[in-house]
Amino acid sequence: MNRRGAGSILIPPMAPKSILSHVGPGNRPRMVDVGAKPVTRRTAHAVAVVELPPALASLFAEGEIATPKGPIFQAAILAGIMGAKRTSELIPLCHPLPLDDCKVEIEMGPPGADGSAKVEIHCRARTEARTGVEMEALTGASIAALTLYDMGKAAARGIVIREIRLLEKTGGKADYRAP
């Protein structure tokens, strides 16, 4: 029975095992045992979409913006790769994976009617391991988007990170491609 009291945690009823692999007996968090899985090539491609307000988008009209912290897109690319490499330190129960490759690409779309612009940040990760590399790709795209936000906020408020999602994964039990 769950009770609320000072310093207590309300634990909801346990979800079926087939739904949440990181929930164990007693509804407690657990790391998934991947020891019996075969090592296979795993890839993942994630994207983050960032909307830049007109004041910031106009600064990119002639390309990269250099700031005291460095060129914004280049810094975001480096941060995304670094974030992907440290995913298991950021996300509880995520297995540490040796990345064979990680690429972050930033594509800025044309200005909208109001002068705003959408930026797509793509992160592609690859490993040979017993578990997938989706979290590394999602983390890489997320950290790159947050870096773009951090470095652009001095020029204009109103930057919006619209979506972060997995576009594709290969390897393991089943491949996935977003509709």
N, C-alpha and C positions, 0 to 999 in steps of 0.2 A: 504494500500500500504506500502510495506517495503522500507525503505530508509536507506542508509548507511551514517553515519556521525560520528563525534567524539563522542565517548561514547554511540553510539546506538548499538542495537542488531538486526541482521537480523533474522527475524522469518520466516521460510519456511511455505508454505501453510499447513493447518491443515490436518493431516492424518485422514482417516476414523475412527470413534469411535470404530469399532469392532477390529481394529488392535492394537491400543495403549490405554490401559485402564488408563494410568496415564497422559493423555493429555485431557484437558477440553476445554470449549468454549474459543475462541480466541487463540487457540493453546498454552494455558498456562498450566503449570504443576499443577496436582491436586492429592490428595490422594484418592484412591479408597474407597468408602463407603462400608464396609463389614458388617455393622450393621444388615442387614436382612439375612445374610447367617447363616446357622446352624453351630454350633460348632461340628466338627468331628475330628477324629484322623487323623493326617497328618504326613507323613514321607517323607524323602528325602535322597538320597545318591548321593554324588558328589565325583569326583576324580580330583586330580591335578597330572600331570606327570612332574617330574623334572629330567633332565639329568645331571649327575655329570661327570665332566671331569676326565680323568684317574688319575691325581694326587690326587684328592679328593676321588674318588671311592676306590682307593687302601688303604686309611686310614680306610675305613669301613670293610676291609677284615676280621677283627677279631671282628666285632660288633660295638657297639656304640663308638663315639668319645667324650671324655670329653674335654671341653674348659673352659676358664675363665668364660664364661656366663652359663656354665652347659653342660650336655650331649645334643648333637645336636638334636637327634630325640625326646627325652623327652621334651625338650624346645619347639620344633615345635608342639608336641601334645598339650601341655598346651596352647600355643599361638593360635592354631586352635580352641580349645574349647572356649577360652576367646573371640576370634574374632566372633565366631558364636553367642555368647551371646550378643554381642554389635552390631549386624548387623544393627539394625534400627538407630544407631548413625552414622554409616558409609555410608549408602546408603539412599539418600533422598527419602522420601515418602514410605519407607518400614515400615510396621506396627511393633511395638514392640511385640514380642511373648514370652510367658513363655515357655522355652524349658523344656520338661519333661526328655529328654535324649539327649546327644550329645557325640558321640564317634569319635575319630580320630585314625586311624591306619596307620602305615607307613610300606610299604613292599619294600625292596630293591631287585631288580632283579640281575641275575648273570652278571658278567662283560662281556662286548662286546669284539669283536676281538681287538679293539684298547685300551681296558682297561677301557672305560667309563662304566657307569652303569645308569640304569633308576630306579627311585624311584617313587612308586605310593603312593599318600597320599589320603586315603579314609576318608570322613567325612559323618557320618550318624546322622541325627537329627530327633527328634520326638516331637510333640506337640499335644495338643487338642485345636483347635482354629477355627476361622472363615476364616482364610486364610492360604495358604501353607507355608511350611518351606524350600522351595528350596533355597531361598537366604541365609538362615542361613547355610545350608550345603555347598553351593558354597563359602560363605565367610570363613567358617572354613577351607576348603581345601586350599583356596587362601592364607590365613594368615599363615597357617602351611608351605606352599611352600615358601612364602616370608621369613619366619623365617629360614628355611633350607638354603636359599640363603644367608641371612645375616650372619649366623653363619659359613657357609662354605667358604665364599669369601676370608677370610684371608689365607686359605690353597691353594685355587686355583681359579683363575678367569675362566670365561667361563661356569659357571653354567647356564643352560637354563631351564626356566619353559615352557614346550612344550604345555601343554593344561590344561584347567580347564573346566570341563563339568558336566552336570547333567546326572547321569546314570539312576536314577529312582525316581519317586515320587508317593505317594499314597494319597488318600483322596481328598475331594473337588469334583469339577465338573467331572474330568476325571483323571484316572491314566496314568502314562507315564513310558515307559521303553525304553532306548536308543537302537537303532538297533545294 
